[in-house]
Amino acid sequence: MNELVTEFERHGFIVVPSVVSRTQLIALADCCDSVEVSRAGTRDLLELKWCADMARSIRSNALIQSLLGSSKTAVQCTLFVKDSQRNWLVPLHRDYSIPLKAKIDSPNWPAWSIKQSIHFARPPEHVLEELIAVRVHLEDTDIQNGALQVVNGSHRSKANSGERVAHFVPGGGALIMRPLLLHASSKIKLGCRRVLHFVYGPSELPDGAEWANAV
């Protein structure tokens, strides 16, 4: 396990083949099918009991616990869906915004926006460096159906480009990553791809900021 933690910190991501059981995966698929998804996905799933319960279950995984460290609060879950009706690509980028309960007046928190009635802003750098995303895949995912492409180790640099590598993730498995890692994805060529993108962070935020939702 220590080797996996070291690998994660060096590369900025790891693939864990099994995070949810087959039974959980079937239940997750049913829950996701009941969610109304507009365009690429929806960001506010932590408000739903089944999603909050899954966030806690994922956090209880021994390996994931070792990666999370002090950032053990689930603060966001987004369902991303790619299929024949919603086929889109994502250019190379880093994730800088987090969901907050209300807007605060502080120069440490720029780039305010509202998405699905939720306030988002860019937090101080030390907060960004603590965040961890757990991307649970409902289907086997490879380059044919939009596997995530990452630039190895880019969470530790300021470069905006690099060699991309797409990583296979089996259904029920997860790609766990630092949101500061450069990542992208292509349009699907066949099949579909559903991903539950959980974000975990510190329970307390600086400057009086509060998470929009925390589990």
N, CA, C and O of each residue as an XYZ file, in Angstrom:
860
protein
N       0.823     -1.209      0.000
C       0.000      0.000      0.000
C       0.861      1.266      0.000
O       0.526      2.250     -0.658
N       1.972      1.232      0.743
C       2.866      2.392      0.782
C       3.423      2.714     -0.602
O       3.615      3.878     -0.953
N       3.679      1.660     -1.381
C       4.191      1.865     -2.737
C       3.156      2.567     -3.605
O       3.507      3.418     -4.423
N       1.869      2.212     -3.432
C       0.810      2.850     -4.208
C       0.666      4.319     -3.823
O       0.440      5.172     -4.681
N       0.798      4.608     -2.534
C       0.726      6.010     -2.082
C       1.880      6.799     -2.685
O       1.684      7.922     -3.147
N       3.073      6.230     -2.687
C       4.233      6.892     -3.279
C       4.030      7.114     -4.774
O       4.357      8.178     -5.301
N       3.491      6.108     -5.449
C       3.219      6.220     -6.878
C       2.208      7.327     -7.150
O       2.363      8.106     -8.091
N       1.167      7.388     -6.313
C       0.142      8.418     -6.465
C       0.739      9.812     -6.316
O       0.445     10.699     -7.118
N       1.560     10.011     -5.317
C       2.147     11.329     -5.091
C       3.119     11.705     -6.203
O       3.246     12.883     -6.538
N       3.803     10.728     -6.776
C       4.754     11.006     -7.847
C       4.039     11.317     -9.168
O       4.354     12.296     -9.845
N       3.083     10.472     -9.512
C       2.445     10.597    -10.822
C       1.192     11.481    -10.812
O       0.789     11.999    -11.854
N       0.587     11.650     -9.651
C      -0.630     12.454     -9.562
C      -1.900     11.671     -9.787
O      -2.990     12.242     -9.771
N      -1.780     10.361    -10.000
C      -2.960      9.518    -10.200
C      -2.570      8.055    -10.024
O      -1.397      7.695    -10.122
N      -3.568      7.223     -9.764
C      -3.429      5.772     -9.869
C      -4.783      5.207    -10.305
O      -5.818      5.848    -10.121
N      -4.765      4.012    -10.879
C      -5.998      3.305    -11.223
C      -6.181      2.174    -10.225
O      -5.284      1.352    -10.037
N      -7.345      2.134     -9.586
C      -7.684      1.064     -8.647
C      -8.756      0.203     -9.314
O      -9.859      0.690     -9.558
N      -8.463     -1.056     -9.613
C      -9.373     -1.886    -10.412
C     -10.737     -2.138     -9.793
O     -11.718     -2.312    -10.516
N     -10.818     -2.163     -8.463
C     -12.093     -2.465     -7.816
C     -12.311     -1.548     -6.620
O     -11.592     -1.625     -5.623
N     -13.314     -0.677     -6.732
C     -13.660      0.235     -5.643
C     -15.062     -0.057     -5.127
O     -15.325      0.079     -3.932
N     -15.959     -0.455     -6.016
C     -17.323     -0.820     -5.623
C     -17.582     -2.263     -6.064
O     -17.031     -2.721     -7.065
N     -18.419     -2.967     -5.315
C     -18.748     -4.352     -5.632
C     -19.690     -4.415     -6.834
O     -20.245     -3.402     -7.259
N     -19.856     -5.616     -7.367
C     -20.769     -5.800     -8.492
C     -22.191     -5.396     -8.112
O     -22.898     -4.770     -8.901
N     -22.602     -5.760     -6.900
C     -23.943     -5.394     -6.434
C     -24.087     -3.875     -6.336
O     -25.090     -3.310     -6.770
N     -23.072     -3.221     -5.761
C     -23.100     -1.755     -5.664
C     -23.121     -1.121     -7.045
O     -23.800     -0.117     -7.258
N     -22.384     -1.699     -7.982
C     -22.298     -1.136     -9.327
C     -23.659     -1.163    -10.015
O     -24.046     -0.192    -10.664
N     -24.377     -2.254     -9.877
C     -25.717     -2.356    -10.472
C     -26.650     -1.318     -9.852
O     -27.416     -0.660    -10.556
N     -26.577     -1.178     -8.515
C     -27.416     -0.184     -7.836
C     -27.039      1.231     -8.256
O     -27.913      2.077     -8.443
N     -25.735      1.495     -8.404
C     -25.279      2.815     -8.842
C     -25.795      3.145    -10.231
O     -26.236      4.265    -10.489
N     -25.738      2.164    -11.124
C     -26.211      2.385    -12.489
C     -27.691      2.753    -12.492
O     -28.109      3.651    -13.222
N     -28.483      2.058    -11.675
C     -29.915      2.372    -11.585
C     -30.126      3.786    -11.052
O     -30.971      4.526    -11.558
N     -29.357      4.160    -10.028
C     -29.484      5.508     -9.458
C     -29.099      6.568    -10.487
O     -29.780      7.585    -10.622
N     -28.014      6.332    -11.208
C     -27.560      7.306    -12.200
C     -28.562      7.437    -13.340
O     -28.755      8.528    -13.877
N     -29.196      6.333    -13.710
C     -30.198      6.382    -14.780
C     -31.412      7.202    -14.367
O     -32.153      7.687    -15.223
N     -31.622      7.361    -13.057
C     -32.768      8.137    -12.571
C     -32.469      9.624    -12.486
O     -33.367     10.429    -12.238
N     -31.197      9.995    -12.693
C     -30.790     11.405    -12.601
C     -30.993     12.087    -13.945
O     -30.602     11.558    -14.986
N     -31.602     13.255    -13.917
C     -31.771     14.030    -15.146
C     -30.451     14.735    -15.468
O     -29.981     15.576    -14.703
N     -29.872     14.382    -16.597
C     -28.583     14.936    -16.996
C     -28.770     15.845    -18.193
O     -29.282     15.424    -19.231
N     -28.353     17.096    -18.048
C     -28.379     18.026    -19.167
C     -26.956     18.235    -19.670
O     -26.024     18.369    -18.878
N     -26.800     18.260    -20.957
C     -25.489     18.409    -21.583
C     -24.539     17.318    -21.086
O     -24.849     16.134    -21.208
N     -23.382     17.701    -20.527
C     -22.362     16.706    -20.209
C     -22.597     15.998    -18.880
O     -22.208     14.840    -18.726
N     -23.232     16.676    -17.908
C     -23.383     16.051    -16.607
C     -24.086     16.948    -15.617
O     -24.595     18.010    -15.978
N     -24.115     16.518    -14.358
C     -24.735     17.295    -13.302
C     -23.841     17.291    -12.080
O     -23.200     16.279    -11.794
N     -23.779     18.411    -11.340
C     -22.746     18.628    -10.334
C     -23.198     18.458     -8.888
O     -22.347     18.440     -7.998
N     -24.477     18.334     -8.612
C     -24.958     18.473     -7.240
C     -25.481     17.170     -6.643
O     -26.429     17.189     -5.858
N     -24.881     16.049     -7.000
C     -25.423     14.757     -6.580
C     -25.259     14.478     -5.088
O     -25.993     13.651     -4.548
N     -24.336     15.129     -4.411
C     -24.143     14.855     -2.981
C     -25.393     15.177     -2.167
O     -25.512     14.734     -1.025
N     -26.310     15.927     -2.724
C     -27.559     16.216     -2.029
C     -28.463     14.987     -1.960
O     -29.395     14.941     -1.157
N     -28.183     13.985     -2.809
C     -28.996     12.770     -2.843
C     -28.432     11.737     -1.877
O     -27.217     11.550     -1.803
N     -29.308     11.069     -1.142
C     -28.867     10.136     -0.100
C     -27.992      9.017     -0.656
O     -26.974      8.673     -0.057
N     -28.379      8.446     -1.796
C     -27.603      7.328     -2.327
C     -26.178      7.758     -2.673
O     -25.232      6.983     -2.527
N     -26.038      8.992     -3.130
C     -24.716      9.497     -3.497
C     -23.885      9.791     -2.247
O     -22.697      9.471     -2.197
N     -24.505     10.395     -1.248
C     -23.794     10.660      0.006
C     -23.351      9.350      0.657
O     -22.244      9.256      1.189
N     -24.222      8.340      0.611
C     -23.861      7.029      1.168
C     -22.678      6.422      0.409
O     -21.787      5.833      1.021
N     -22.665      6.561     -0.919
C     -21.567      6.024     -1.710
C     -20.271      6.766     -1.415
O     -19.203      6.155     -1.374
N     -20.354      8.083     -1.208
C     -19.167      8.871     -0.864
C     -18.547      8.357      0.429
O     -17.325      8.263      0.540
N     -19.391      8.024      1.409
C     -18.886      7.476      2.671
C     -18.286      6.088      2.467
O     -17.247      5.763      3.042
N     -18.945      5.272      1.645
C     -18.452      3.918      1.385
C     -17.085      3.949      0.715
O     -16.189      3.190      1.086
N     -16.926      4.822     -0.269
C     -15.638      4.956     -0.961
C     -14.556      5.391      0.019
O     -13.433      4.888     -0.015
N     -14.904      6.323      0.886
C     -13.941      6.843      1.861
C     -13.481      5.755      2.835
O     -12.380      5.840      3.378
N     -14.307      4.744      3.058
C     -13.968      3.681      3.993
C     -13.020      2.646      3.389
O     -12.478      1.811      4.113
N     -12.812      2.689      2.063
C     -11.864      1.795      1.405
C     -10.455      2.057      1.963
O     -10.001      3.201      1.992
N      -9.774      1.003      2.401
C      -8.487      1.168      3.092
C      -7.462      1.894      2.232
O      -6.759      2.779      2.721
N      -7.369      1.528      0.949
C      -6.398      2.176      0.076
C      -6.743      3.646     -0.122
O      -5.869      4.511     -0.055
N      -8.006      3.921     -0.362
C      -8.419      5.314     -0.585
C      -8.197      6.140      0.676
O      -7.795      7.300      0.590
N      -8.451      5.561      1.835
C      -8.182      6.259      3.091
C      -6.715      6.665      3.182
O      -6.399      7.770      3.623
N      -5.825      5.775      2.766
C      -4.393      6.071      2.839
C      -3.997      7.196      1.898
O      -3.032      7.914      2.158
N      -4.741      7.356      0.799
C      -4.460      8.434     -0.147
C      -5.048      9.761      0.316
O      -4.448     10.817      0.111
N      -6.212      9.708      0.935
C      -6.912     10.936      1.313
C      -6.188     11.712      2.405
O      -6.210     12.943      2.404
N      -5.553     11.016      3.327
C      -4.897     11.726      4.415
C      -5.899     12.543      5.208
O      -6.894     12.010      5.699
N      -5.637     13.840      5.334
C      -6.541     14.703      6.104
C      -7.719     15.206      5.269
O      -8.655     15.791      5.814
N      -7.682     14.983      3.953
C      -8.760     15.477      3.084
C      -9.842     14.417      2.945
O      -9.998     13.809      1.886
N     -10.587     14.200      4.022
C     -11.519     13.082      4.069
C     -12.981     13.485      3.964
O     -13.865     12.660      4.194
N     -13.249     14.728      3.625
C     -14.628     15.176      3.489
C     -15.027     15.180      2.023
O     -14.359     15.801      1.197
N     -16.118     14.487      1.695
C     -16.632     14.534      0.328
C     -17.321     15.876      0.123
O     -18.207     16.245      0.893
N     -16.917     16.608     -0.916
C     -17.410     17.974     -1.091
C     -18.123     18.179     -2.429
O     -18.725     19.229     -2.656
N     -18.057     17.188     -3.308
C     -18.732     17.321     -4.594
C     -18.817     15.957     -5.269
O     -17.925     15.123     -5.119
N     -19.891     15.740     -6.008
C     -19.968     14.577     -6.890
C     -20.665     14.998     -8.177
O     -21.775     15.529     -8.153
N     -20.008     14.756     -9.284
C     -20.535     15.081    -10.601
C     -20.718     13.793    -11.391
O     -19.827     12.944    -11.415
N     -21.859     13.648    -12.031
C     -22.086     12.537    -12.953
C     -21.784     13.017    -14.363
O     -22.435     13.934    -14.862
N     -20.801     12.402    -15.004
C     -20.476     12.688    -16.398
C     -20.993     11.543    -17.265
O     -20.729     10.373    -16.991
N     -21.729     11.898    -18.311
C     -22.288     10.892    -19.208
C     -21.886     11.221    -20.642
O     -22.134     12.321    -21.134
N     -21.263     10.249    -21.300
C     -20.998     10.350    -22.735
C     -21.728      9.206    -23.428
O     -21.567      8.041    -23.064
N     -22.531      9.550    -24.428
C     -23.214      8.543    -25.234
C     -23.488      9.131    -26.609
O     -22.947     10.183    -26.947
N     -24.313      8.477    -27.399
C     -24.542      8.945    -28.762
C     -25.229     10.305    -28.802
O     -25.073     11.041    -29.776
N     -25.988     10.656    -27.759
C     -26.662     11.958    -27.718
C     -25.809     13.043    -27.063
O     -25.974     14.230    -27.346
N     -24.904     12.629    -26.193
C     -24.065     13.590    -25.458
C     -22.611     13.183    -25.652
O     -21.999     12.562    -24.784
N     -22.087     13.542    -26.788
C     -20.721     13.155    -27.129
C     -19.880     14.417    -27.233
O     -20.132     15.253    -28.101
N     -18.906     14.570    -26.384
C     -18.179     15.821    -26.244
C     -16.740     15.513    -25.875
O     -16.422     14.436    -25.372
N     -15.885     16.479    -26.135
C     -14.482     16.323    -25.741
C     -14.112     17.404    -24.742
O     -14.745     18.458    -24.670
N     -13.083     17.117    -23.983
C     -12.593     18.067    -22.987
C     -11.126     18.331    -23.275
O     -10.326     17.396    -23.266
N     -10.745     19.588    -23.533
C      -9.336     19.887    -23.795
C      -8.500     19.734    -22.533
O      -9.033     19.628    -21.428
N      -7.202     19.724    -22.708
C      -6.275     19.578    -21.590
C      -6.461     20.731    -20.604
O      -6.456     21.900    -20.991
N      -6.626     20.389    -19.331
C      -6.896     21.424    -18.328
C      -6.595     20.899    -16.931
O      -6.323     19.714    -16.739
N      -6.649     21.805    -15.960
C      -6.639     21.467    -14.540
C      -7.954     21.950    -13.933
O      -8.590     22.861    -14.464
N      -8.360     21.335    -12.813
C      -9.584     21.758    -12.126
C      -9.224     22.728    -11.013
O      -8.504     22.377    -10.078
N      -9.727     23.946    -11.119
C      -9.363     24.986    -10.159
C     -10.512     25.444     -9.268
O     -10.258     26.047     -8.225
N     -11.758     25.183     -9.631
C     -12.905     25.741     -8.906
C     -13.502     24.736     -7.938
O     -13.518     23.534     -8.203
N     -13.996     25.243     -6.808
C     -14.668     24.393     -5.832
C     -16.026     25.005     -5.480
O     -16.194     26.221     -5.576
N     -17.007     24.171     -5.071
C     -18.351     24.656     -4.755
C     -18.448     25.197     -3.327
O     -18.000     24.550     -2.380
N     -19.029     26.373     -3.179
C     -19.102     27.036     -1.875
C     -20.532     27.419     -1.529
O     -21.375     27.618     -2.404
N     -20.783     27.516     -0.221
C     -22.138     27.826      0.251
C     -22.546     29.244     -0.123
O     -23.706     29.490     -0.453
N     -21.606     30.172     -0.076
C     -21.917     31.572     -0.372
C     -20.652     32.280     -0.829
O     -19.538     31.828     -0.563
N     -20.839     33.387     -1.513
C     -19.709     34.188     -1.961
C     -19.109     34.931     -0.775
O     -19.838     35.458      0.065
N     -17.777     34.973     -0.705
C     -17.095     35.702      0.353
C     -16.256     36.814     -0.266
O     -15.827     36.728     -1.417
N     -16.039     37.841      0.512
C     -15.269     38.997      0.041
C     -13.827     38.838      0.503
O     -13.469     39.255      1.605
N     -13.010     38.237     -0.342
C     -11.608     38.019     -0.001
C     -10.785     37.959     -1.271
O     -11.181     37.284     -2.222
N      -9.641     38.651     -1.316
C      -8.774     38.588     -2.502
C      -8.142     37.222     -2.701
O      -7.587     36.941     -3.763
N      -8.224     36.362     -1.675
C      -7.654     35.020     -1.784
C      -8.537     34.065     -2.584
O      -8.137     32.938     -2.876
N      -9.745     34.525     -2.938
C     -10.732     33.668     -3.609
C     -11.223     34.341     -4.898
O     -12.278     34.975     -4.885
N     -10.492     34.221     -6.000
C     -10.903     34.845     -7.260
C     -11.780     33.916     -8.111
O     -12.153     32.817     -7.701
N     -12.085     34.409     -9.300
C     -12.756     33.629    -10.356
C     -14.106     33.070     -9.917
O     -14.362     31.872    -10.036
N     -14.970     33.956     -9.407
C     -16.292     33.511     -8.963
C     -17.209     33.237    -10.148
O     -17.146     33.915    -11.174
N     -18.060     32.229     -9.985
C     -19.066     31.906    -10.993
C     -20.210     31.176    -10.298
O     -20.097     30.767     -9.142
N     -21.310     31.021    -11.027
C     -22.448     30.252    -10.523
C     -22.765     29.162    -11.528
O     -22.982     29.434    -12.709
N     -22.790     27.907    -11.044
C     -23.113     26.753    -11.885
C     -24.184     25.948    -11.180
O     -24.006     25.522    -10.039
N     -25.305     25.741    -11.867
C     -26.442     25.026    -11.280
C     -26.819     25.607     -9.917
O     -27.059     24.873     -8.959
N     -26.865     26.943     -9.850
C     -27.260     27.703     -8.659
C     -26.278     27.574     -7.496
O     -26.613     27.931     -6.366
N     -25.078     27.072     -7.756
C     -24.059     26.926     -6.718
C     -22.900     27.880     -7.004
O     -22.463     28.010     -8.148
N     -22.405     28.548     -5.955
C     -21.246     29.430     -6.101
C     -19.965     28.605     -6.238
O     -19.754     27.643     -5.499
N     -19.117     28.990     -7.187
C     -17.815     28.364     -7.371
C     -16.746     29.454     -7.364
O     -16.978     30.572     -7.824
N     -15.571     29.108     -6.833
C     -14.441     30.042     -6.849
C     -13.147     29.243     -6.806
O     -13.137     28.051     -6.497
N     -12.062     29.927     -7.124
C     -10.736     29.306     -7.022
C     -10.186     29.561     -5.628
O     -10.018     30.717     -5.239
N      -9.901     28.503     -4.862
C      -9.400     28.692     -3.502
C      -7.903     28.965     -3.487
O      -7.256     28.898     -4.532
N      -7.341     29.273     -2.323
C      -5.885     29.400     -2.212
C      -5.192     28.114     -2.652
O      -5.774     27.032     -2.580
N      -3.957     28.237     -3.103
C      -3.238     27.110     -3.695
C      -3.123     25.917     -2.741
O      -3.219     24.770     -3.177
N      -2.921     26.171     -1.467
C      -2.740     25.056     -0.535
C      -4.005     24.211     -0.412
O      -3.925     23.018     -0.119
N      -5.168     24.818     -0.634
C      -6.421     24.053     -0.640
C      -6.489     23.178     -1.883
O      -6.832     21.999     -1.799
N      -6.163     23.754     -3.036
C      -6.162     22.981     -4.277
C      -5.236     21.768     -4.177
O      -5.548     20.695     -4.693
N      -4.109     21.947     -3.514
C      -3.122     20.867     -3.416
C      -3.598     19.730     -2.512
O      -3.063     18.622     -2.574
N      -4.593     19.997     -1.679
C      -5.121     18.954     -0.791
C      -6.232     18.135     -1.431
O      -6.547     17.050     -0.942
N      -6.833     18.620     -2.505
C      -7.993     17.952     -3.087
C      -7.610     16.647     -3.782
O      -6.535     16.527     -4.369
N      -8.506     15.686     -3.702
C      -8.345     14.407     -4.399
C      -9.680     14.045     -5.046
O     -10.731     14.129     -4.409
N      -9.630     13.645     -6.308
C     -10.820     13.207     -7.031
C     -10.791     11.691     -7.189
O      -9.760     11.109     -7.525
N     -11.929     11.067     -6.944
C     -12.101      9.624     -7.139
C     -13.147      9.444     -8.228
O     -14.333      9.694     -8.011
N     -12.698      9.006     -9.406
C     -13.567      8.876    -10.570
C     -14.006      7.410    -10.710
O     -13.258      6.576    -11.220
N     -15.222      7.112    -10.252
C     -15.749      5.753    -10.289
C     -16.417      5.516    -11.641
O     -17.301      6.269    -12.047
N     -15.986      4.464    -12.329
C     -16.490      4.156    -13.668
C     -17.567      3.084    -13.608
O     -17.392      2.047    -12.968
N     -18.681      3.345    -14.281
C     -19.767      2.379    -14.312
C     -19.603      1.359    -15.437
O     -20.188      0.278    -15.383
N     -18.810      1.697    -16.455
C     -18.501      0.777    -17.553
C     -16.995      0.629    -17.689
O     -16.238      1.506    -17.273
N     -16.558     -0.493    -18.279
C     -15.165     -0.574    -18.715
C     -14.893      0.608    -19.633
O     -15.678      0.883    -20.540
N     -13.794      1.305    -19.406
C     -13.515      2.515    -20.176
C     -12.112      2.463    -20.755
O     -11.130      2.261    -20.040
N     -12.042      2.650    -22.073
C     -10.756      2.717    -22.761
C     -10.801      3.856    -23.767
O     -11.706      4.690    -23.720
N      -9.840      3.899    -24.669
C      -9.751      5.010    -25.612
C     -10.963      5.070    -26.530
O     -11.271      6.130    -27.074
N     -11.665      3.934    -26.716
C     -12.826      3.910    -27.603
C     -14.028      4.642    -27.013
O     -14.840      5.194    -27.756
N     -14.148      4.653    -25.694
C     -15.302      5.320    -25.087
C     -14.907      6.387    -24.064
O     -15.518      6.510    -23.003
N     -13.873      7.150    -24.412
C     -13.579      8.379    -23.678
C     -12.746      8.247    -22.432
O     -12.945      9.001    -21.480
N     -11.808      7.301    -22.406
C     -10.926      7.182    -21.237
C     -10.194      8.491    -20.961
O      -9.843      9.225    -21.884
N      -9.971      8.768    -19.690
C      -9.268      9.998    -19.323
C      -7.818      9.938    -19.789
O      -7.144      8.918    -19.643
N      -7.352     11.050    -20.353
C      -5.953     11.188    -20.752
C      -5.266     12.114    -19.739
O      -5.759     13.206    -19.456
N      -4.143     11.677    -19.204
C      -3.451     12.473    -18.193
C      -2.000     12.703    -18.584
O      -1.406     11.918    -19.324
N      -1.442     13.791    -18.075
C      -0.021     14.086    -18.257
C       0.679     13.750    -16.950
O       0.527     14.453    -15.951
N       1.435     12.687    -16.970
C       2.079     12.132    -15.787
C       2.887     13.190    -15.028
O       3.751     13.850    -15.606
N       2.601     13.348    -13.734
C       3.372     14.231    -12.868
C       3.096     15.711    -13.029
O       3.764     16.529    -12.395
N       2.134     16.081    -13.858
C       1.909     17.508    -14.153
C       1.288     18.268    -12.987
O       1.242     19.498    -13.020
N       0.807     17.572    -11.956
C       0.269     18.260    -10.774
C       1.376     18.982    -10.010
O       1.098     19.826     -9.158
N       2.633     18.651    -10.315
C       3.768     19.268     -9.627
C       4.476     20.312    -10.492
O       5.534     20.812    -10.110
N       3.911     20.642    -11.637
C       4.549     21.611    -12.525
C       3.546     22.681    -12.945
O       2.349     22.570    -12.680
N       4.057     23.715    -13.605
C       3.198     24.782    -14.116
C       3.018     24.684    -15.626
O       2.386     25.546    -16.237
N       3.576     23.628    -16.233
C       3.451     23.448    -17.681
C       1.992     23.252    -18.071
O       1.208     22.675    -17.317
N       1.639     23.738    -19.255
C       0.272     23.617    -19.743
C       0.122     22.591    -20.860
O      -0.911     22.540    -21.528
N       1.151     21.779    -21.060
C       1.093     20.743    -22.080
C       2.023     19.604    -21.677
O       2.780     19.717    -20.714
N       1.956     18.527    -22.412
C       2.794     17.371    -22.138
C       2.229     16.148    -22.824
O       1.164     16.208    -23.437
N       2.936     15.044    -22.723
C       2.493     13.813    -23.372
C       1.287     13.235    -22.630
O       1.343     12.988    -21.425
N       0.204     13.028    -23.367
C      -1.009     12.477    -22.769
C      -1.020     10.956    -22.899
O      -0.623     10.399    -23.922
N      -1.483     10.304    -21.841
C      -1.650      8.853    -21.875
C      -3.053      8.531    -21.378
O      -3.458      8.980    -20.306
N      -3.803      7.739    -22.175
C      -5.146      7.317    -21.776
C      -5.046      6.032    -20.969
O      -4.251      5.149    -21.292
N      -5.859      5.930    -19.912
C      -5.760      4.791    -19.002
C      -7.063      4.007    -18.928
O      -8.128      4.577    -18.690
N      -6.973      2.704    -19.133
C      -8.121      1.814    -19.018
C      -8.549      1.716    -17.557
O      -7.721      1.552    -16.662
N      -9.864      1.819    -17.334
C     -10.432      1.634    -15.996
C     -11.603      0.660    -16.129
O     -12.520      0.921    -16.909
N     -11.601     -0.442    -15.401
C     -12.714     -1.386    -15.488
C     -13.962     -0.860    -14.784
O     -13.866     -0.032    -13.879
N     -15.121     -1.337    -15.198
C     -16.348     -0.977    -14.505
C     -16.262     -1.386    -13.041
O     -15.881     -2.514    -12.730
N     -16.612     -0.474    -12.147
C     -16.476     -0.717    -10.716
C     -15.145     -0.274    -10.155
O     -14.953     -0.255     -8.940
N     -14.218      0.085    -11.040
C     -12.924      0.602    -10.619
C     -12.915      2.119    -10.617
O     -13.925      2.756    -10.916
N     -11.777      2.689    -10.280
C     -11.686      4.151    -10.208
C     -10.307      4.623    -10.628
O      -9.299      3.959    -10.388
N     -10.290      5.772    -11.254
C      -9.057      6.521    -11.450
C      -9.052      7.598    -10.382
O      -9.946      8.442    -10.337
N      -8.045      7.568     -9.524
C      -7.931      8.531     -8.428
C      -6.842      9.519     -8.793
O      -5.741      9.124     -9.177
N      -7.146     10.811     -8.674
C      -6.215     11.808     -9.203
C      -6.224     13.093     -8.381
O      -7.176     13.385     -7.658
N      -5.152     13.841     -8.511
C      -5.099     15.209     -8.036
C      -5.769     16.097     -9.083
O      -5.392     16.026    -10.253
N      -6.740     16.925     -8.718
C      -7.383     17.784     -9.715
C      -6.426     18.744    -10.415
O      -6.749     19.255    -11.488
N      -5.246     19.003     -9.828
C      -4.249     19.859    -10.475
C      -3.470     19.125    -11.562
O      -2.646     19.734    -12.245
N      -3.718     17.832    -11.731
C      -3.099     17.071    -12.810
C      -3.706     17.490    -14.144
O      -4.928     17.592    -14.252
N      -2.884     17.736    -15.161
C      -3.418     18.026    -16.488
C      -4.148     16.797    -17.008
O      -3.607     15.691    -17.004
N      -5.395     17.004    -17.459
C      -6.186     15.886    -17.957
C      -7.136     16.344    -19.053
O      -7.471     17.523    -19.160
N      -7.560     15.384    -19.863
C      -8.435     15.657    -21.003
C      -9.184     14.376    -21.345
O      -8.885     13.312    -20.804
N     -10.163     14.481    -22.250
C     -10.809     13.278    -22.775
C     -11.362     13.574    -24.161
O     -11.706     14.712    -24.480
N     -11.440     12.525    -24.979
C     -11.914     12.650    -26.354
C     -13.379     12.233    -26.451
O     -13.946     11.702    -25.497
N     -13.977     12.475    -27.599
C     -15.314     11.963    -27.866
C     -15.256     10.440    -27.935
O     -14.227      9.859    -28.279
N     -16.379      9.805    -27.602
C     -16.421      8.356    -27.699
C     -16.563      7.933    -29.162
O     -17.142      8.648    -29.979
N     -16.022      6.757    -29.468
C     -16.155      6.190    -30.809
C     -17.227      5.108    -30.832
O     -17.832      4.841    -31.871
N     -17.453      4.493    -29.687
C     -18.527      3.507    -29.577
C     -18.889      3.322    -28.116
O     -18.116      3.672    -27.225
N     -20.077      2.766    -27.875
C     -20.529      2.516    -26.510
C     -20.924      3.777    -25.767
O     -21.362      4.759    -26.367
N     -20.767      3.737    -24.472
C     -21.064      4.899    -23.631
C     -20.076      4.925    -22.477
O     -19.327      3.973    -22.262
N     -20.084      6.027    -21.737
C     -19.206      6.160    -20.582
C     -19.906      6.973    -19.516
O     -20.276      8.125    -19.739
N     -20.087      6.357    -18.338
C     -20.652      7.065    -17.189
C     -19.621      7.054    -16.051
O     -19.079      6.009    -15.692
N     -19.373      8.224    -15.505
C     -18.383      8.373    -14.429
C     -18.983      9.201    -13.309
O     -19.546     10.269    -13.546
N     -18.858      8.698    -12.079
C     -19.179      9.481    -10.890
C     -17.873     10.061    -10.358
O     -16.996      9.333     -9.892
N     -17.762     11.384    -10.438
C     -16.525     12.081    -10.103
C     -16.681     12.684     -8.702
O     -17.241     13.768     -8.540
N     -16.175     11.963     -7.695
C     -16.224     12.438     -6.306
C     -14.985     13.280     -6.014
O     -13.879     12.934     -6.431
N     -15.177     14.387     -5.295
C     -14.049     15.217     -4.858
C     -14.037     15.243     -3.339
O     -15.056     15.490     -2.696
N     -12.849     14.981     -2.775
C     -12.653     15.017     -1.325
C     -11.675     16.139     -0.983
O     -10.708     16.384     -1.703
N     -11.950     16.806      0.125
C     -11.096     17.916      0.533
C     -11.088     18.084      2.039
O     -11.717     17.303      2.752
N     -10.380     19.100      2.539
C     -10.327     19.346      3.982
C     -11.686     19.797      4.509
O     -12.440     20.465      3.801
N     -11.996     19.436      5.741
C     -13.312     19.795      6.292
C     -13.436     21.297      6.524
O     -14.530     21.851      6.415
N     -12.325     21.959      6.843
C     -12.342     23.397      7.117
C     -11.637     24.159      5.999
O     -10.599     23.731      5.495
N     -12.223     25.300      5.620
C     -11.645     26.165      4.599
C     -11.209     27.492      5.216
O     -11.792     27.917      6.214
N     -10.204     28.157      4.651
C      -9.748     29.431      5.216
C     -10.683     30.586      4.882
O     -11.553     30.471      4.019
N     -10.489     31.692      5.577
C     -11.177     32.973      5.303
C     -12.674     32.915      5.510
O     -13.402     33.747      4.968
N     -13.149     31.954      6.280
C     -14.579     31.855      6.550
C     -15.386     31.221      5.439
O     -16.615     31.211      5.505
N     -14.733     30.694      4.426
C     -15.455     30.019      3.342
C     -16.001     28.691      3.838
O     -15.432     28.061      4.730
N     -17.125     28.273      3.239
C     -17.756     27.007      3.614
C     -18.114     26.227      2.351
O     -18.516     26.808      1.343
N     -17.964     24.916      2.420
C     -18.370     24.063      1.307
C     -19.879     24.179      1.084
O     -20.642     24.335      2.036
N     -20.297     24.103     -0.168
C     -21.726     24.105     -0.478
C     -22.402     22.881      0.126
O     -23.535     22.951      0.601
N     -21.693     21.772      0.100
C     -22.210     20.529      0.676
C     -21.016     19.702      1.124
O     -20.015     19.634      0.411
N     -21.101     19.084      2.270
C     -19.982     18.280      2.767
C     -20.526     17.053      3.459
O     -21.469     17.132      4.246
N     -19.915     15.903      3.154
C     -20.386     14.623      3.682
C     -19.237     13.929      4.395
O     -19.410     12.828      4.919
